């Protein structure tokens, strides 16, 4: 499980005295624990992936803002955290693989009108969790169903 892997990595980073890595991993564990406390149940891998995706998006936004403001040291920290978080996420799919999956789901569901977009996106979200950015996927589905 992702949660156990993160906890093990915190221990090994502490033993190696890698302060930057320990701090970044503690941010991840804190977010996982917050989710567990809020929902009063253990976090599974699907929930952990959702947490990591949210953290990744936050880091991307912050990274861009820091670069625009000329804060190179803070941008470097965000880049480090993004790389660390990415290492726990599943391998992303290529654009061709995403397009093939979109076409497969649309064919299986018989989706041929824009009114089916919600159903198609629901099915795709489960299959693409952590492996593709859903923004461009939504645009692709909308374009295919509108045509």
Secondary structure in CASP SS format (residue, H / E / C, confidence):
PFRMAT SS
TARGET T0000
AUTHOR 0000-0000-0000
METHOD secondary structure of the structure
MODEL  1
X C 1.00
X H 1.00
X H 1.00
X H 1.00
X H 1.00
X H 1.00
X H 1.00
X H 1.00
X H 1.00
X H 1.00
X H 1.00
X H 1.00
X H 1.00
X H 1.00
X H 1.00
X C 1.00
X C 1.00
X C 1.00
X H 1.00
X H 1.00
X H 1.00
X H 1.00
X H 1.00
X H 1.00
X H 1.00
X H 1.00
X H 1.00
X H 1.00
X H 1.00
X H 1.00
X H 1.00
X H 1.00
X H 1.00
X H 1.00
X H 1.00
X H 1.00
X H 1.00
X H 1.00
X H 1.00
X C 1.00
X C 1.00
X C 1.00
X C 1.00
X C 1.00
X H 1.00
X H 1.00
X H 1.00
X H 1.00
X H 1.00
X H 1.00
X H 1.00
X H 1.00
X H 1.00
X H 1.00
X H 1.00
X H 1.00
X H 1.00
X H 1.00
X H 1.00
X H 1.00
X H 1.00
X H 1.00
X H 1.00
X H 1.00
X H 1.00
X H 1.00
X H 1.00
X H 1.00
X H 1.00
X C 1.00
X C 1.00
X H 1.00
X H 1.00
X H 1.00
X H 1.00
X H 1.00
X H 1.00
X H 1.00
X H 1.00
X H 1.00
X H 1.00
X H 1.00
X H 1.00
X H 1.00
X H 1.00
X H 1.00
X C 1.00
X C 1.00
X C 1.00
X C 1.00
X C 1.00
X C 1.00
X C 1.00
X C 1.00
X H 1.00
X H 1.00
X H 1.00
X H 1.00
X H 1.00
X H 1.00
X H 1.00
X H 1.00
X H 1.00
X H 1.00
X H 1.00
X H 1.00
X H 1.00
X H 1.00
X H 1.00
X C 1.00
X C 1.00
X C 1.00
X C 1.00
X H 1.00
X H 1.00
X H 1.00
X H 1.00
X H 1.00
X H 1.00
X H 1.00
X H 1.00
X H 1.00
X H 1.00
X H 1.00
X H 1.00
X H 1.00
X H 1.00
X H 1.00
X C 1.00
X C 1.00
X C 1.00
X C 1.00
X C 1.00
X H 1.00
X H 1.00
X H 1.00
X H 1.00
X H 1.00
X H 1.00
X H 1.00
X H 1.00
X H 1.00
X H 1.00
X H 1.00
X H 1.00
X H 1.00
X C 1.00
END
